[in-house]
Amino acid sequence: MRRILFILLAATLSAGWAYASATATATTAAPAGDDTDESDLKYSDDETDYWYAIFNAGDGQTEVCITEAPVDEAGDYPFVLENFSDDNPAQQWKFVQRPGGRVVMVNRASGRFIAPTSLPVDLYNVIQPAESLTLTMGWTLTYLGQGQYTVSAKEDDNIVRYWYAATEGQTPGEYDDSNLLNSGFSWTPVAVGSTPVGIADAQADRLAVYVVGGRIAVDGATDYAVYTAGGIRVDPARQLPAGTYIVRAAEGVAKVLVP
């Protein structure tokens, strides 16, 4: 079975056919429920994280969703399109709004972002993950109708490229802004759940989190990450601005207030 590629594709031929990819396999059923309409897409905030699986809406490709590959299995492709599984947090993403109307997608399993940057691998420029993004970085979501969106960004070479799902070994389709609905350029977020920010599993009490001089420290975990309430990863060793922060570790998740 040929893999489906998750790629970035230039909007016009004149801009160049550079495109970014991640590999995929096909097919099982998407989660039950109607596709998300524009008014139903909820952005995570400092109170609630809203989690989505992101499916392609193109013909024959509607049953696979964007998945972050395990680091030890990713190889050249840190993201894949795989069969949906409702217990796989690597397939769940929250949407967070950024300044200027841009949006970032944060993975539930890793806390990493789908970055609007790519690296060349063979014929493709492979989409990269990021531990953090500057406030000016992010994606533009354009609503098409029927719960579908295009997702685009301008890379450092000043070319605007779009998310696209292509079959391995075949030439990617051409971007046509008059014929985007139900195409490889259209993506459907499907809600899979929500969680109150800072509410963790039963292991959270293993974490002892405290603040000293604006810096966050943790007892009970040897490896942990700290995020703003909006999902942006920060360095806990630096003095942080006042606000609410989320500490994530294998031992649990905790919320802490920096005064």
C-alpha positions in Angstrom: 0.0 0.0 0.0 1.4 3.4 -0.9 1.8 5.9 1.8 0.0 9.2 2.0 2.3 12.2 2.4 1.6 15.2 4.6 3.3 17.9 2.7 3.7 21.7 2.3 3.0 22.8 -1.3 3.6 26.1 -2.9 0.4 28.0 -3.8 1.5 28.7 -7.4 3.7 27.0 -10.0 5.7 30.2 -10.4 6.6 30.1 -6.7 8.3 26.7 -7.2 7.2 23.2 -6.5 9.1 22.9 -3.2 6.9 21.0 -0.7 7.3 19.6 2.7 6.2 16.1 3.7 5.5 13.6 6.4 4.7 9.9 5.6 1.4 8.2 6.3 -0.4 4.9 6.1 -4.2 4.4 5.5 -7.2 3.4 6.6 -9.8 2.9 9.4 -12.8 4.9 10.6 -12.6 8.4 11.9 -14.2 9.1 15.3 -18.0 9.2 15.5 -19.7 12.5 15.2 -20.3 15.3 12.7 -17.4 17.2 11.2 -16.6 20.5 13.0 -18.2 23.6 11.6 -16.3 26.9 11.7 -18.3 28.1 14.7 -17.5 25.0 16.6 -13.7 25.1 16.4 -12.6 26.1 19.9 -9.2 27.6 20.7 -7.5 26.5 23.9 -7.2 29.1 26.6 -5.9 29.4 30.1 -8.9 27.5 31.5 -9.5 24.6 29.0 -7.6 22.6 26.4 -9.8 21.5 23.5 -8.3 18.5 21.6 -8.8 17.7 18.0 -7.8 15.0 15.5 -6.9 16.6 12.1 -8.1 14.7 9.1 -7.6 15.4 5.4 -10.8 15.9 3.4 -9.5 14.7 0.0 -11.0 11.8 -1.9 -9.8 8.5 -0.4 -7.8 10.2 2.3 -10.5 11.1 4.9 -9.8 8.4 7.4 -6.2 9.2 8.4 -5.1 12.0 10.7 -2.0 13.9 11.5 0.2 12.0 14.1 3.4 12.9 15.7 5.8 9.9 15.3 7.8 8.7 18.3 11.3 10.3 18.3 13.0 6.9 18.0 10.9 6.0 15.0 10.5 9.3 13.2 13.5 9.1 10.9 13.2 11.7 8.3 9.5 12.2 8.9 8.6 13.5 12.4 4.9 13.6 11.4 2.8 10.9 9.8 -0.8 10.4 8.6 -2.1 7.3 10.4 -5.3 5.5 11.2 -7.2 7.2 14.0 -7.2 5.7 17.5 -9.1 7.4 20.2 -6.5 6.4 22.9 -3.5 7.8 21.0 -2.6 11.3 22.3 0.0 11.7 19.6 -3.0 12.2 17.2 -4.5 14.9 19.3 -3.9 18.6 18.8 -5.0 21.8 20.4 -5.3 25.1 18.5 -3.9 28.2 20.2 -4.3 31.7 18.8 -1.3 33.9 18.4 -0.8 37.6 17.8 -1.8 38.7 14.3 -4.5 36.1 13.9 -2.0 33.2 13.4 -2.7 29.8 15.0 -0.4 27.1 16.3 -1.1 23.4 16.8 0.3 21.7 20.0 0.6 17.9 20.3 -1.0 16.4 23.4 1.6 13.7 23.8 4.8 15.7 23.4 3.7 19.4 23.8 5.6 20.2 20.6 4.3 22.3 17.7 3.9 21.7 14.0 6.3 24.4 12.9 5.9 26.6 9.8 9.4 25.5 8.6 10.7 22.6 6.6 14.0 20.8 5.7 14.8 19.2 2.4 14.8 15.4 2.2 15.0 13.8 -1.3 12.2 15.4 -3.3 10.5 17.0 -0.3 11.0 19.7 2.3 9.9 17.9 5.4 7.7 19.7 8.0 9.5 20.1 11.3 8.4 20.0 14.9 9.4 22.7 17.4 9.7 22.8 21.1 8.8 26.5 21.0 7.9 29.2 18.5 8.3 33.0 18.5 5.2 35.0 18.8 5.3 36.0 15.1 5.3 32.4 13.9 2.2 30.4 13.2 -0.3 29.2 10.6 -3.2 30.9 8.8 -6.5 29.0 8.9 -9.0 29.8 6.1 -12.4 28.4 6.4 -13.8 26.7 3.3 -17.2 25.4 4.5 -18.4 21.9 5.6 -15.9 22.0 8.6 -12.9 22.2 6.3 -9.9 24.6 6.3 -6.8 25.3 4.4 -3.6 25.8 6.5 -0.8 27.9 5.2 2.3 29.9 6.2 5.1 31.9 4.6 8.5 30.3 5.0 11.8 32.1 5.3 12.1 32.1 1.5 8.9 34.2 1.3 6.9 31.5 -0.4 3.5 30.8 1.0 2.9 27.0 1.2 -0.1 25.0 2.2 -0.7 21.7 4.0 -1.4 19.1 1.4 -2.0 15.3 1.4 -0.4 13.5 -1.5 -0.1 9.8 -2.5 3.6 8.7 -2.4 5.1 8.5 -5.9 2.5 10.7 -7.5 2.9 14.3 -8.5 1.1 16.6 -6.0 -2.0 18.3 -7.2 -2.0 22.0 -8.2 -3.3 24.6 -5.8 -6.6 26.0 -7.2 -8.4 28.4 -4.9 -11.6 27.8 -6.8 -11.6 24.1 -6.1 -10.2 23.5 -2.6 -13.2 21.9 -0.9 -12.8 18.1 -0.5 -9.3 18.3 -1.9 -5.9 17.4 -0.7 -5.5 21.0 0.5 -8.5 20.8 2.9 -8.3 19.7 6.5 -11.1 18.8 9.0 -10.5 19.2 12.7 -12.7 16.7 14.6 -13.2 17.3 18.4 -12.1 14.3 20.5 -12.3 15.9 24.0 -11.3 18.7 26.4 -9.5 19.0 29.6 -9.3 21.7 32.3 -5.9 23.3 32.2 -3.7 22.0 35.0 -6.0 19.0 35.8 -3.9 15.9 35.7 -4.0 12.2 36.4 -3.7 10.6 39.8 0.1 10.7 39.6 0.2 14.5 39.7 0.6 14.5 43.5 4.1 13.0 42.9 5.2 16.4 41.6 6.3 19.1 44.1 6.4 22.4 42.2 7.5 25.7 43.7 8.6 29.1 42.5 11.7 30.9 43.7 12.5 34.4 42.4 10.2 33.9 39.4 11.8 30.6 38.5 10.0 27.3 38.5 11.6 24.3 40.2 10.3 20.7 40.5 10.9 17.9 43.0 9.8 14.4 42.1 10.7 14.5 38.4 14.0 14.3 36.7 12.7 15.3 33.2 9.9 17.9 32.9 8.8 20.7 30.7 7.1 24.0 31.5 4.5 25.7 29.3 2.5 28.9 29.4 -1.3 28.5 29.7 -1.4 29.1 26.0 0.8 26.1 25.3 4.2 27.8 24.7 7.2 26.0 26.1 9.4 28.2 28.3 12.7 27.8 30.1 12.0 27.3 33.9 15.5 28.3 34.8 14.8 31.8 33.6 12.9 34.4 35.5 9.4 34.2 34.1 6.7 36.9 33.8 3.8 36.7 36.2 1.1 34.3 35.2 -0.1 30.7 35.2 2.2 27.9 34.0 1.8 24.2 33.4 4.4 21.7 34.4 4.4 18.4 32.5 6.4 15.2 33.4 6.0 11.5 33.2 4.9 11.6 36.8 2.0 13.9 36.2 0.9 17.5 35.3 0.6 20.4 37.7 -0.4 24.1 37.5 1.6 26.8 39.2 1.2 30.5 39.5 4.2 32.8 39.2 3.3 35.9 41.2 
